[in-house]
Amino acid sequence: MSNKKELLSKIDFYLVTDSGLSKKGTLSDVLDAVSAGCRIVQYREKNKSTKDLITEASQIKAICGDDAIFLVNDRIDVALAVNADGVHLGQNDMPLDIARAILGNDKIIGITVHDINEAIKAENGGADYVGLGPIFETSTKSDAGKGIGPKSIKDVKNAIHIPIVAIGGITKDNCISVIENGAFGLVAISAVVCSNDVKQETKDFINIIRKTRSRISSFNNFDIHHEV
């Protein structure tokens, strides 16, 4: 297992880049998020040439360094070109088994899932984590579909053993319910990259996530020690 795979156990806020929404640019967003404590970054860019993707991906990898996992969305060729830590794949992207054969066992592969069946299939296929959503209604992806609700996280968590990252319409106002229902980490694209202070927004999310986890852990420990 690579050191970066070990970092999966420490993720909370998960940055997905979006140059179309960003106010200060992708590189600035990544720098601010990582400096704020973000431990996983997914480079998602659909409208640039392969050459430009490789150039920018190399720069993002340098920013992430040893402190954050760096994944490329969809483009396995770009991930290989810059020696990224792995990729994140959608249901209509390259099949997981082929991606794993190309990348090898040391690389991280995340899969977007929408329900229990897709999540089980992803885990059985060797995915390192799943991105579940959309949890709430979102305008970030036009084809995201209806929100499946935070309670769906608990259902999926009961069916698989790999980490669940929640995505879709998540804000500081509703993210507590996401963690309470079992998400290991969360993505909040527009809530962060559309802001004027990506670093502060990232810090805010991380603080909320960690406080919620701590409260849940304390509550669970209380229950265990007070069982009759």
Z-matrix of the N, CA and C atoms (Angstrom, degrees):
N
C 1 1.468
C 2 1.532 1 109.76
N 3 1.307 2 116.28 1 132.35
C 4 1.458 3 120.20 2 -178.60
C 5 1.520 4 110.40 3 -76.58
N 6 1.341 5 116.08 4 161.36
C 7 1.451 6 120.18 5 177.45
C 8 1.513 7 111.47 6 -61.35
N 9 1.322 8 116.77 7 -35.08
C 10 1.450 9 119.39 8 -179.04
C 11 1.530 10 110.76 9 -67.99
N 12 1.330 11 117.50 10 -33.73
C 13 1.471 12 118.92 11 175.52
C 14 1.527 13 110.18 12 -63.61
N 15 1.322 14 116.11 13 -34.51
C 16 1.459 15 119.93 14 177.67
C 17 1.528 16 111.13 15 -65.06
N 18 1.326 17 116.39 16 -28.54
C 19 1.469 18 120.38 17 178.05
C 20 1.525 19 112.46 18 -66.58
N 21 1.337 20 117.29 19 -20.68
C 22 1.465 21 120.27 20 179.13
C 23 1.524 22 111.31 21 -56.69
N 24 1.318 23 116.60 22 -30.40
C 25 1.465 24 120.26 23 -178.67
C 26 1.529 25 112.30 24 -74.10
N 27 1.342 26 116.82 25 -7.24
C 28 1.462 27 120.38 26 -176.53
C 29 1.528 28 113.47 27 -112.64
N 30 1.323 29 116.71 28 2.13
C 31 1.463 30 117.76 29 -176.17
C 32 1.523 31 111.59 30 -75.00
N 33 1.300 32 116.39 31 150.77
C 34 1.457 33 122.31 32 172.45
C 35 1.528 34 108.28 33 -138.75
N 36 1.345 35 117.29 34 -70.56
C 37 1.462 36 118.59 35 172.73
C 38 1.520 37 110.16 36 -88.27
N 39 1.324 38 116.12 37 134.27
C 40 1.476 39 124.04 38 -174.14
C 41 1.524 40 106.85 39 -119.21
N 42 1.330 41 116.87 40 115.53
C 43 1.463 42 120.77 41 -178.97
C 44 1.524 43 111.14 42 -88.32
N 45 1.327 44 116.11 43 126.51
C 46 1.466 45 122.42 44 169.36
C 47 1.515 46 106.94 45 -113.15
N 48 1.309 47 117.67 46 123.18
C 49 1.462 48 120.65 47 -176.86
C 50 1.517 49 111.33 48 -74.85
N 51 1.314 50 115.32 49 152.96
C 52 1.470 51 121.36 50 176.37
C 53 1.527 52 107.76 51 -153.37
N 54 1.332 53 116.24 52 98.52
C 55 1.465 54 120.35 53 -176.50
C 56 1.517 55 112.17 54 -66.56
N 57 1.329 56 116.75 55 -24.06
C 58 1.458 57 119.96 56 179.83
C 59 1.516 58 113.25 57 -73.34
N 60 1.323 59 117.15 58 -24.33
C 61 1.460 60 121.71 59 -179.65
C 62 1.524 61 112.83 60 -102.45
N 63 1.327 62 116.26 61 -23.31
C 64 1.458 63 120.76 62 -173.32
C 65 1.531 64 112.74 63 -62.46
N 66 1.324 65 115.11 64 139.14
C 67 1.461 66 120.16 65 177.55
C 68 1.525 67 112.55 66 -89.33
N 69 1.325 68 116.46 67 -28.32
C 70 1.469 69 120.06 68 -175.04
C 71 1.517 70 113.31 69 -117.76
N 72 1.326 71 117.25 70 1.23
C 73 1.453 72 120.13 71 178.33
C 74 1.519 73 112.66 72 100.93
N 75 1.330 74 115.57 73 151.59
C 76 1.462 75 121.61 74 -175.34
C 77 1.521 76 112.81 75 -59.46
N 78 1.317 77 117.85 76 -46.53
C 79 1.467 78 120.23 77 -177.59
C 80 1.532 79 111.43 78 -62.66
N 81 1.309 80 116.21 79 -39.61
C 82 1.460 81 120.41 80 177.61
C 83 1.522 82 110.69 81 -64.69
N 84 1.329 83 116.33 82 -41.71
C 85 1.466 84 120.69 83 179.41
C 86 1.522 85 111.03 84 -61.54
N 87 1.325 86 116.11 85 -45.00
C 88 1.467 87 120.39 86 -179.09
C 89 1.521 88 110.53 87 -64.55
N 90 1.327 89 116.96 88 -45.21
C 91 1.463 90 121.22 89 179.85
C 92 1.521 91 111.09 90 -59.79
N 93 1.319 92 116.41 91 -45.28
C 94 1.465 93 120.76 92 -179.63
C 95 1.527 94 111.37 93 -65.81
N 96 1.334 95 116.62 94 -43.22
C 97 1.466 96 120.14 95 -177.18
C 98 1.528 97 111.42 96 -66.77
N 99 1.328 98 116.24 97 -45.30
C 100 1.466 99 119.77 98 -179.24
C 101 1.529 100 110.68 99 -65.68
N 102 1.313 101 116.90 100 -40.06
C 103 1.466 102 119.82 101 178.96
C 104 1.525 103 111.50 102 -67.21
N 105 1.348 104 115.84 103 -21.88
C 106 1.464 105 120.38 104 178.27
C 107 1.527 106 112.41 105 -85.63
N 108 1.332 107 116.61 106 -7.42
C 109 1.460 108 119.54 107 177.76
C 110 1.511 109 115.41 108 114.92
N 111 1.325 110 117.66 109 2.31
C 112 1.461 111 120.82 110 176.71
C 113 1.528 112 109.27 111 -63.69
N 114 1.349 113 116.66 112 133.45
C 115 1.456 114 120.63 113 -174.87
C 116 1.524 115 113.75 114 -113.67
N 117 1.312 116 117.33 115 9.20
C 118 1.468 117 119.93 116 175.70
C 119 1.525 118 109.82 117 -153.85
N 120 1.327 119 115.31 118 130.85
C 121 1.465 120 122.20 119 -177.20
C 122 1.524 121 108.92 120 -129.34
N 123 1.322 122 115.09 121 129.62
C 124 1.466 123 120.54 122 174.32
C 125 1.527 124 108.67 123 -111.61
N 126 1.311 125 115.72 124 122.27
C 127 1.464 126 121.53 125 178.60
C 128 1.520 127 108.31 126 -88.24
N 129 1.322 128 115.84 127 109.16
C 130 1.462 129 121.22 128 179.89
C 131 1.530 130 108.78 129 -118.75
N 132 1.313 131 115.48 130 113.60
C 133 1.463 132 121.90 131 -177.16
C 134 1.514 133 108.78 132 -146.61
N 135 1.322 134 116.18 133 119.24
C 136 1.467 135 120.90 134 -174.04
C 137 1.525 136 113.72 135 -105.20
N 138 1.330 137 117.93 136 -11.15
C 139 1.465 138 118.91 137 -167.57
C 140 1.523 139 115.34 138 -119.06
N 141 1.323 140 117.05 139 21.69
C 142 1.456 141 119.08 140 179.31
C 143 1.521 142 110.65 141 -118.72
N 144 1.307 143 116.08 142 159.45
C 145 1.464 144 120.94 143 177.29
C 146 1.520 145 109.73 144 -67.63
N 147 1.316 146 116.32 145 159.60
C 148 1.453 147 120.37 146 178.90
C 149 1.525 148 111.11 147 -59.14
N 150 1.317 149 116.40 148 -40.06
C 151 1.466 150 120.60 149 178.52
C 152 1.520 151 111.17 150 -59.65
N 153 1.340 152 116.06 151 -46.46
C 154 1.464 153 119.93 152 -179.93
C 155 1.527 154 111.55 153 -67.47
N 156 1.336 155 116.68 154 -35.44
C 157 1.460 156 120.30 155 177.38
C 158 1.525 157 110.78 156 -61.25
N 159 1.316 158 115.77 157 -44.53
C 160 1.467 159 120.20 158 -179.33
C 161 1.529 160 110.87 159 -64.66
N 162 1.325 161 116.22 160 -41.44
C 163 1.468 162 119.83 161 178.89
C 164 1.520 163 111.14 162 -61.15
N 165 1.334 164 116.53 163 -48.69
C 166 1.458 165 119.88 164 -177.77
C 167 1.529 166 111.19 165 -70.15
N 168 1.326 167 116.64 166 -37.98
C 169 1.463 168 120.14 167 178.72
C 170 1.525 169 110.61 168 -61.64
N 171 1.317 170 117.13 169 -38.97
C 172 1.468 171 120.95 170 177.68
C 173 1.516 172 111.09 171 -61.61
N 174 1.330 173 115.80 172 -40.28
C 175 1.462 174 120.40 173 179.93
C 176 1.531 175 110.72 174 -67.73
N 177 1.332 176 116.72 175 -39.63
C 178 1.469 177 120.17 176 179.27
C 179 1.518 178 110.36 177 -67.16
N 180 1.325 179 116.40 178 -40.41
C 181 1.467 180 119.95 179 178.07
C 182 1.523 181 110.46 180 -58.67
N 183 1.318 182 116.46 181 -41.06
C 184 1.468 183 120.55 182 179.67
C 185 1.528 184 111.15 183 -64.12
N 186 1.323 185 116.55 184 -38.12
C 187 1.468 186 120.42 185 178.54
C 188 1.524 187 110.30 186 -66.23
N 189 1.322 188 116.41 187 -42.66
C 190 1.465 189 120.64 188 -178.67
C 191 1.524 190 111.07 189 -66.70
N 192 1.340 191 116.65 190 -38.49
C 193 1.462 192 120.42 191 178.42
C 194 1.518 193 112.30 192 50.46
N 195 1.334 194 115.41 193 -134.59
C 196 1.464 195 121.35 194 178.08
C 197 1.521 196 112.52 195 -90.69
N 198 1.335 197 116.22 196 -4.78
C 199 1.462 198 120.09 197 -172.52
C 200 1.517 199 114.52 198 -87.91
N 201 1.333 200 117.11 199 -23.74
C 202 1.460 201 119.47 200 -175.40
C 203 1.525 202 111.39 201 -141.00
N 204 1.316 203 115.30 202 145.65
C 205 1.463 204 122.00 203 174.19
C 206 1.516 205 108.12 204 -70.49
N 207 1.329 206 116.66 205 135.20
C 208 1.460 207 120.99 206 178.21
C 209 1.521 208 109.93 207 -118.12
N 210 1.324 209 115.80 208 115.61
C 211 1.455 210 122.63 209 -179.75
C 212 1.522 211 110.05 210 -117.36
N 213 1.323 212 115.81 211 150.40
C 214 1.457 213 121.96 212 175.24
C 215 1.524 214 108.24 213 -109.66
N 216 1.309 215 116.55 214 132.65
C 217 1.458 216 121.13 215 177.85
C 218 1.522 217 110.68 216 -75.97
N 219 1.318 218 116.36 217 123.15
C 220 1.465 219 123.24 218 169.62
C 221 1.528 220 114.48 219 72.71
N 222 1.322 221 118.18 220 -50.42
C 223 1.460 222 122.94 221 -167.44
C 224 1.530 223 112.28 222 -82.09
N 225 1.314 224 115.52 223 89.65
C 226 1.461 225 120.94 224 179.12
C 227 1.529 226 111.20 225 -64.44
N 228 1.330 227 116.59 226 -33.69
C 229 1.463 228 119.12 227 178.75
C 230 1.524 229 111.40 228 -62.58
N 231 1.320 230 116.36 229 -41.00
C 232 1.472 231 120.50 230 178.33
C 233 1.528 232 110.36 231 -67.62
N 234 1.322 233 116.30 232 -41.45
C 235 1.464 234 120.67 233 178.63
C 236 1.525 235 110.83 234 -59.48
N 237 1.317 236 116.48 235 -42.73
C 238 1.460 237 121.07 236 178.84
C 239 1.525 238 111.11 237 -67.35
N 240 1.322 239 116.56 238 -40.21
C 241 1.465 240 121.19 239 -176.70
C 242 1.520 241 112.34 240 -61.79
N 243 1.329 242 116.94 241 -33.67
C 244 1.473 243 120.11 242 -177.36
C 245 1.526 244 112.40 243 -107.38
N 246 1.333 245 115.96 244 3.13
C 247 1.472 246 121.46 245 -177.31
C 248 1.527 247 110.92 246 56.44
N 249 1.335 248 115.26 247 50.93
C 250 1.463 249 120.95 248 176.23
C 251 1.530 250 109.51 249 -65.88
N 252 1.311 251 116.20 250 166.63
C 253 1.467 252 120.50 251 -179.99
C 254 1.523 253 112.29 252 -75.67
N 255 1.331 254 116.47 253 -12.05
C 256 1.453 255 119.49 254 178.06
C 257 1.510 256 111.53 255 161.83
N 258 1.330 257 115.08 256 -162.24
C 259 1.457 258 121.06 257 -177.46
C 260 1.524 259 110.10 258 -138.01
N 261 1.322 260 114.23 259 162.35
C 262 1.464 261 120.88 260 169.50
C 263 1.519 262 107.27 261 -120.92
N 264 1.324 263 115.87 262 128.41
C 265 1.451 264 121.63 263 -174.58
C 266 1.526 265 111.85 264 -119.03
N 267 1.338 266 115.27 265 143.50
C 268 1.449 267 121.45 266 174.23
C 269 1.517 268 110.31 267 -90.73
N 270 1.320 269 115.46 268 176.13
C 271 1.464 270 120.40 269 -178.41
C 272 1.523 271 112.42 270 -65.37
N 273 1.322 272 117.98 271 -24.00
C 274 1.463 273 121.00 272 -178.71
C 275 1.523 274 113.35 273 -104.89
N 276 1.330 275 116.03 274 9.71
C 277 1.464 276 120.09 275 177.58
C 278 1.531 277 109.78 276 -88.66
N 279 1.320 278 116.67 277 -169.26
C 280 1.465 279 120.60 278 179.51
C 281 1.533 280 111.07 279 -54.59
N 282 1.335 281 118.29 280 135.06
C 283 1.463 282 120.94 281 178.34
C 284 1.522 283 111.88 282 -55.31
N 285 1.311 284 115.56 283 144.22
C 286 1.452 285 122.13 284 -175.29
C 287 1.527 286 112.76 285 -57.77
N 288 1.334 287 117.34 286 -42.39
C 289 1.468 288 118.83 287 -176.50
C 290 1.522 289 111.83 288 -65.66
N 291 1.330 290 116.61 289 -35.37
C 292 1.463 291 119.90 290 178.43
C 293 1.529 292 110.12 291 -72.00
N 294 1.334 293 116.06 292 -41.55
C 295 1.464 294 120.17 293 178.26
C 296 1.530 295 110.56 294 -60.61
N 297 1.318 296 116.70 295 -41.73
C 298 1.465 297 120.29 296 -179.90
C 299 1.523 298 110.80 297 -65.93
N 300 1.332 299 116.48 298 -39.28
C 301 1.461 300 119.83 299 179.17
C 302 1.529 301 111.15 300 -63.49
N 303 1.330 302 116.13 301 -35.93
C 304 1.464 303 120.74 302 -179.99
C 305 1.526 304 111.38 303 -74.64
N 306 1.324 305 116.21 304 -44.44
C 307 1.470 306 120.98 305 -172.69
C 308 1.521 307 113.53 306 -84.90
N 309 1.318 308 117.86 307 -27.30
C 310 1.457 309 120.64 308 -176.18
C 311 1.518 310 111.63 309 89.74
N 312 1.323 311 115.54 310 171.98
C 313 1.465 312 120.95 311 -173.63
C 314 1.519 313 114.54 312 -78.13
N 315 1.330 314 117.51 313 -18.71
C 316 1.466 315 119.62 314 -177.15
C 317 1.524 316 113.60 315 -79.77
N 318 1.306 317 116.83 316 -18.68
C 319 1.467 318 120.18 317 -179.14
C 320 1.527 319 111.04 318 -83.44
N 321 1.309 320 114.79 319 152.49
C 322 1.468 321 121.84 320 179.86
C 323 1.526 322 109.53 321 -89.89
N 324 1.324 323 116.11 322 133.29
C 325 1.463 324 120.46 323 174.63
C 326 1.527 325 108.84 324 -127.78
N 327 1.313 326 115.43 325 121.70
C 328 1.456 327 121.74 326 174.55
C 329 1.513 328 109.59 327 -107.91
N 330 1.325 329 116.34 328 149.14
C 331 1.463 330 121.68 329 -177.58
C 332 1.526 331 110.44 330 -127.22
N 333 1.316 332 116.76 331 133.01
C 334 1.455 333 121.08 332 172.93
C 335 1.519 334 109.06 333 -74.72
N 336 1.331 335 116.68 334 129.09
C 337 1.463 336 121.56 335 177.32
C 338 1.522 337 109.21 336 -132.48
N 339 1.341 338 113.72 337 158.75
C 340 1.457 339 119.16 338 -177.22
C 341 1.519 340 113.32 339 -122.26
N 342 1.328 341 116.82 340 -9.58
C 343 1.459 342 120.34 341 -177.55
C 344 1.529 343 110.57 342 -158.60
N 345 1.321 344 115.79 343 179.54
C 346 1.467 345 121.67 344 -176.77
C 347 1.521 346 111.67 345 -61.30
N 348 1.323 347 116.86 346 -45.60
C 349 1.460 348 120.16 347 -176.08
C 350 1.526 349 112.17 348 -60.60
N 351 1.331 350 116.78 349 -44.42
C 352 1.462 351 120.09 350 178.52
C 353 1.529 352 110.78 351 -65.85
N 354 1.330 353 116.51 352 -35.23
C 355 1.461 354 120.50 353 -179.91
C 356 1.535 355 110.73 354 -67.31
N 357 1.306 356 117.18 355 -43.88
C 358 1.465 357 121.41 356 178.64
C 359 1.527 358 110.13 357 -63.11
N 360 1.318 359 116.01 358 -43.09
C 361 1.466 360 120.26 359 178.74
C 362 1.525 361 110.96 360 -61.50
N 363 1.335 362 116.70 361 -40.62
C 364 1.466 363 120.99 362 179.34
C 365 1.524 364 110.89 363 -64.00
N 366 1.325 365 116.60 364 -45.69
C 367 1.469 366 119.35 365 179.62
C 368 1.526 367 110.94 366 -63.81
N 369 1.319 368 116.85 367 -45.52
C 370 1.466 369 120.36 368 -179.67
C 371 1.525 370 111.81 369 -63.58
N 372 1.341 371 115.82 370 -26.81
C 373 1.455 372 120.47 371 -179.50
C 374 1.520 373 113.76 372 -83.75
N 375 1.325 374 116.73 373 -6.43
C 376 1.456 375 120.18 374 176.89
C 377 1.514 376 115.89 375 102.89
N 378 1.339 377 118.08 376 15.66
C 379 1.466 378 120.17 377 176.96
C 380 1.524 379 109.96 378 -66.27
N 381 1.319 380 116.49 379 148.79
C 382 1.464 381 121.46 380 179.59
C 383 1.517 382 112.32 381 -88.08
N 384 1.322 383 116.85 382 -24.51
C 385 1.456 384 122.18 383 175.16
C 386 1.521 385 107.91 384 -161.26
N 387 1.325 386 116.63 385 165.83
C 388 1.466 387 120.29 386 173.86
C 389 1.519 388 109.51 387 -121.21
N 390 1.329 389 115.49 388 146.64
C 391 1.453 390 122.23 389 171.98
C 392 1.518 391 106.98 390 -102.86
N 393 1.319 392 117.94 391 109.43
C 394 1.467 393 122.72 392 -174.30
C 395 1.517 394 111.42 393 -99.46
N 396 1.327 395 115.93 394 130.59
C 397 1.460 396 118.77 395 177.34
C 398 1.511 397 112.66 396 172.52
N 399 1.333 398 116.19 397 -175.15
C 400 1.466 399 124.72 398 0.26
C 401 1.525 400 111.21 399 -77.01
N 402 1.318 401 116.82 400 134.70
C 403 1.461 402 120.73 401 179.53
C 404 1.521 403 110.36 402 -71.35
N 405 1.323 404 116.11 403 -45.82
C 406 1.462 405 121.89 404 176.12
C 407 1.521 406 108.71 405 -121.24
N 408 1.310 407 116.37 406 169.88
C 409 1.462 408 120.52 407 176.93
C 410 1.530 409 108.96 408 -60.58
N 411 1.332 410 116.14 409 137.94
C 412 1.462 411 119.31 410 -178.81
C 413 1.519 412 110.61 411 -139.99
N 414 1.321 413 115.36 412 147.14
C 415 1.471 414 120.68 413 176.99
C 416 1.526 415 110.50 414 -104.36
N 417 1.332 416 117.08 415 -1.40
C 418 1.463 417 120.37 416 -177.14
C 419 1.523 418 111.61 417 -67.01
N 420 1.350 419 116.02 418 -39.97
C 421 1.457 420 120.59 419 177.04
C 422 1.520 421 108.69 420 -118.51
N 423 1.328 422 116.80 421 121.24
C 424 1.460 423 121.20 422 -175.48
C 425 1.520 424 112.96 423 -66.20
N 426 1.339 425 117.09 424 -24.56
C 427 1.460 426 120.90 425 -177.63
C 428 1.523 427 112.59 426 -104.99
N 429 1.324 428 116.71 427 21.14
C 430 1.468 429 120.04 428 -173.49
C 431 1.525 430 112.98 429 -70.39
N 432 1.331 431 117.31 430 -30.47
C 433 1.454 432 120.11 431 -178.43
C 434 1.519 433 111.63 432 88.62
N 435 1.342 434 115.78 433 -177.14
C 436 1.456 435 121.33 434 -178.07
C 437 1.521 436 111.15 435 -73.35
N 438 1.328 437 115.17 436 151.09
C 439 1.453 438 119.82 437 177.80
C 440 1.523 439 110.97 438 -66.21
N 441 1.345 440 116.39 439 137.03
C 442 1.459 441 120.55 440 -177.52
C 443 1.523 442 112.26 441 -93.64
N 444 1.328 443 117.84 442 -6.74
C 445 1.454 444 122.06 443 175.58
C 446 1.516 445 113.62 444 84.10
N 447 1.345 446 116.69 445 148.47
C 448 1.469 447 120.81 446 -176.68
C 449 1.523 448 114.12 447 -64.35
N 450 1.337 449 118.24 448 -26.76
C 451 1.461 450 119.53 449 -179.53
C 452 1.528 451 111.93 450 -66.52
N 453 1.333 452 116.85 451 -21.48
C 454 1.465 453 119.94 452 177.91
C 455 1.526 454 110.93 453 -65.83
N 456 1.329 455 116.82 454 -25.11
C 457 1.465 456 120.77 455 178.50
C 458 1.526 457 109.97 456 -61.89
N 459 1.323 458 115.91 457 -44.26
C 460 1.459 459 120.50 458 -179.36
C 461 1.524 460 110.85 459 -62.48
N 462 1.336 461 116.40 460 -40.88
C 463 1.465 462 120.25 461 179.30
C 464 1.526 463 111.33 462 -61.26
N 465 1.343 464 115.40 463 -43.88
C 466 1.466 465 119.51 464 -179.66
C 467 1.524 466 110.38 465 -69.70
N 468 1.332 467 117.14 466 -39.46
C 469 1.467 468 120.57 467 -179.86
C 470 1.522 469 111.08 468 -60.66
N 471 1.326 470 116.86 469 -35.45
C 472 1.458 471 120.56 470 179.71
C 473 1.528 472 112.40 471 -71.70
N 474 1.343 473 116.37 472 -13.31
C 475 1.467 474 120.47 473 -175.83
C 476 1.525 475 113.74 474 -103.22
N 477 1.351 476 117.16 475 -17.86
C 478 1.477 477 120.26 476 -177.66
C 479 1.524 478 110.56 477 -132.80
N 480 1.332 479 115.68 478 171.10
C 481 1.461 480 120.48 479 -177.28
C 482 1.531 481 113.50 480 -117.88
N 483 1.328 482 117.67 481 -9.91
C 484 1.461 483 120.44 482 179.01
C 485 1.531 484 109.78 483 -86.55
N 486 1.339 485 117.57 484 159.09
C 487 1.468 486 120.38 485 -177.13
C 488 1.526 487 113.64 486 -61.32
N 489 1.328 488 114.56 487 147.02
C 490 1.460 489 122.72 488 176.25
C 491 1.519 490 108.69 489 -111.30
N 492 1.327 491 116.01 490 125.01
C 493 1.458 492 122.03 491 173.04
C 494 1.526 493 107.24 492 -107.14
N 495 1.313 494 116.93 493 121.96
C 496 1.464 495 121.40 494 -177.69
C 497 1.519 496 110.46 495 -88.18
N 498 1.333 497 115.38 496 143.57
C 499 1.463 498 120.54 497 -179.14
C 500 1.529 499 109.97 498 -146.29
N 501 1.315 500 115.41 499 151.03
C 502 1.460 501 120.20 500 173.54
C 503 1.511 502 113.79 501 113.26
N 504 1.329 503 117.01 502 101.60
C 505 1.456 504 121.75 503 174.48
C 506 1.516 505 115.17 504 67.20
N 507 1.326 506 117.39 505 21.92
C 508 1.463 507 120.74 506 -175.74
C 509 1.531 508 110.32 507 -85.48
N 510 1.318 509 115.64 508 133.14
C 511 1.463 510 122.90 509 179.40
C 512 1.529 511 109.21 510 -131.62
N 513 1.320 512 116.00 511 175.60
C 514 1.462 513 119.34 512 176.99
C 515 1.525 514 111.20 513 -67.11
N 516 1.324 515 116.92 514 -21.37
C 517 1.464 516 120.58 515 -179.70
C 518 1.524 517 113.12 516 -78.79
N 519 1.330 518 117.23 517 -26.75
C 520 1.471 519 118.40 518 -176.95
C 521 1.532 520 114.53 519 -117.83
N 522 1.322 521 117.47 520 -0.16
C 523 1.464 522 119.37 521 -173.17
C 524 1.525 523 113.94 522 -71.70
N 525 1.322 524 117.36 523 -22.98
C 526 1.470 525 118.90 524 179.21
C 527 1.521 526 110.56 525 -61.02
N 528 1.341 527 116.75 526 -41.77
C 529 1.466 528 120.25 527 -179.94
C 530 1.520 529 111.56 528 -63.85
N 531 1.329 530 116.37 529 -29.24
C 532 1.466 531 121.32 530 179.04
C 533 1.527 532 110.24 531 -67.05
N 534 1.325 533 116.81 532 -45.83
C 535 1.465 534 121.23 533 179.00
C 536 1.523 535 110.64 534 -70.46
N 537 1.313 536 117.19 535 -39.91
C 538 1.466 537 120.77 536 179.82
C 539 1.527 538 112.00 537 -60.29
N 540 1.312 539 116.31 538 -29.19
C 541 1.459 540 120.30 539 -178.78
C 542 1.526 541 113.21 540 -91.27
N 543 1.326 542 116.82 541 3.86
C 544 1.452 543 118.77 542 169.36
C 545 1.508 544 118.32 543 113.09
N 546 1.328 545 118.65 544 4.41
C 547 1.465 546 119.09 545 177.39
C 548 1.526 547 109.59 546 -68.06
N 549 1.324 548 116.00 547 137.30
C 550 1.454 549 121.43 548 179.17
C 551 1.521 550 110.19 549 -77.54
N 552 1.326 551 115.43 550 -36.75
C 553 1.450 552 122.15 551 177.79
C 554 1.510 553 108.85 552 -149.84
N 555 1.328 554 116.11 553 179.28
C 556 1.463 555 118.52 554 -179.54
C 557 1.515 556 111.20 555 -149.45
N 558 1.326 557 113.50 556 155.36
C 559 1.463 558 123.14 557 176.29
C 560 1.518 559 108.09 558 -112.27
N 561 1.320 560 116.41 559 132.74
C 562 1.463 561 121.31 560 174.24
C 563 1.524 562 106.80 561 -135.82
N 564 1.308 563 116.32 562 91.34
C 565 1.467 564 119.97 563 -171.66
C 566 1.519 565 111.89 564 -72.35
N 567 1.334 566 116.30 565 -66.15
C 568 1.463 567 119.03 566 -174.31
C 569 1.524 568 111.77 567 -64.94
N 570 1.333 569 117.25 568 -33.60
C 571 1.463 570 120.83 569 -179.10
C 572 1.522 571 111.77 570 -63.62
N 573 1.323 572 116.75 571 -22.29
C 574 1.463 573 120.18 572 -178.00
C 575 1.525 574 112.20 573 -107.30
N 576 1.331 575 118.02 574 -57.19
C 577 1.466 576 119.08 575 -172.82
C 578 1.522 577 112.89 576 -72.81
N 579 1.327 578 117.89 577 -16.95
C 580 1.470 579 119.74 578 176.32
C 581 1.526 580 112.10 579 -85.16
N 582 1.320 581 116.33 580 -6.39
C 583 1.455 582 119.42 581 -177.18
C 584 1.531 583 110.94 582 -83.27
N 585 1.320 584 114.67 583 167.18
C 586 1.465 585 120.16 584 177.11
C 587 1.520 586 112.27 585 -86.50
N 588 1.343 587 116.28 586 -9.88
C 589 1.460 588 120.54 587 -177.56
C 590 1.528 589 109.25 588 -138.71
N 591 1.324 590 115.55 589 81.71
C 592 1.461 591 121.54 590 -177.26
C 593 1.524 592 110.95 591 -61.18
N 594 1.310 593 116.53 592 -39.06
C 595 1.463 594 120.65 593 -179.29
C 596 1.526 595 111.59 594 -60.79
N 597 1.329 596 116.91 595 -46.17
C 598 1.461 597 120.46 596 -178.62
C 599 1.525 598 111.05 597 -68.99
N 600 1.329 599 116.67 598 -41.13
C 601 1.467 600 119.71 599 178.83
C 602 1.530 601 110.89 600 -61.78
N 603 1.325 602 115.97 601 -40.74
C 604 1.468 603 120.20 602 178.03
C 605 1.521 604 110.05 603 -63.47
N 606 1.310 605 116.90 604 -45.36
C 607 1.465 606 120.73 605 178.18
C 608 1.531 607 110.95 606 -58.89
N 609 1.335 608 115.85 607 -42.04
C 610 1.465 609 119.98 608 -179.28
C 611 1.527 610 110.98 609 -61.34
N 612 1.326 611 116.54 610 -45.65
C 613 1.459 612 120.06 611 179.45
C 614 1.520 613 111.00 612 -62.69
N 615 1.331 614 116.54 613 -45.12
C 616 1.465 615 120.09 614 -179.48
C 617 1.528 616 110.76 615 -60.74
N 618 1.321 617 116.87 616 -42.05
C 619 1.464 618 120.45 617 179.37
C 620 1.520 619 111.73 618 -63.46
N 621 1.332 620 116.69 619 -43.54
C 622 1.468 621 120.44 620 179.58
C 623 1.525 622 110.51 621 -63.76
N 624 1.336 623 116.10 622 -44.60
C 625 1.466 624 120.63 623 -179.24
C 626 1.525 625 110.28 624 -61.16
N 627 1.329 626 117.19 625 -47.83
C 628 1.462 627 120.48 626 -176.41
C 629 1.520 628 112.53 627 -68.44
N 630 1.326 629 117.07 628 -37.80
C 631 1.463 630 120.02 629 176.75
C 632 1.520 631 111.23 630 -65.95
N 633 1.323 632 116.12 631 -38.88
C 634 1.468 633 120.01 632 178.65
C 635 1.522 634 110.59 633 -66.43
N 636 1.331 635 116.91 634 -44.32
C 637 1.463 636 120.83 635 177.15
C 638 1.533 637 110.62 636 -59.41
N 639 1.328 638 115.83 637 -44.17
C 640 1.466 639 120.24 638 -178.60
C 641 1.521 640 110.59 639 -62.78
N 642 1.325 641 116.06 640 -41.96
C 643 1.470 642 119.98 641 179.76
C 644 1.527 643 110.77 642 -64.07
N 645 1.339 644 116.17 643 -42.66
C 646 1.466 645 120.55 644 179.52
C 647 1.522 646 110.30 645 -63.87
N 648 1.338 647 116.27 646 -43.17
C 649 1.457 648 121.02 647 -179.95
C 650 1.523 649 111.05 648 -62.97
N 651 1.332 650 116.85 649 -42.85
C 652 1.461 651 121.12 650 179.39
C 653 1.518 652 111.06 651 -64.19
N 654 1.333 653 115.57 652 -40.27
C 655 1.470 654 120.79 653 179.41
C 656 1.524 655 110.40 654 -64.98
N 657 1.335 656 116.20 655 -43.05
C 658 1.467 657 120.37 656 -179.74
C 659 1.522 658 111.51 657 -65.67
N 660 1.340 659 115.75 658 -40.07
C 661 1.466 660 119.71 659 177.96
C 662 1.520 661 111.04 660 -65.60
N 663 1.322 662 116.14 661 -36.85
C 664 1.473 663 120.80 662 177.56
C 665 1.519 664 109.81 663 -62.19
N 666 1.345 665 115.82 664 -44.42
C 667 1.459 666 120.07 665 -179.81
C 668 1.532 667 111.67 666 -62.39
N 669 1.343 668 115.07 667 -42.67
C 670 1.462 669 119.65 668 -177.93
C 671 1.530 670 110.77 669 -63.63
N 672 1.325 671 115.96 670 -41.16
C 673 1.475 672 119.71 671 -175.98
C 674 1.515 673 113.54 672 -81.48
N 675 1.342 674 116.47 673 -8.39
C 676 1.467 675 119.21 674 -178.88
C 677 1.517 676 112.23 675 -118.96
N 678 1.332 677 115.83 676 20.56
C 679 1.467 678 118.19 677 176.32
C 680 1.527 679 109.21 678 -71.72
N 681 1.310 680 114.80 679 141.49
C 682 1.460 681 120.02 680 -179.91
C 683 1.522 682 109.23 681 -84.16
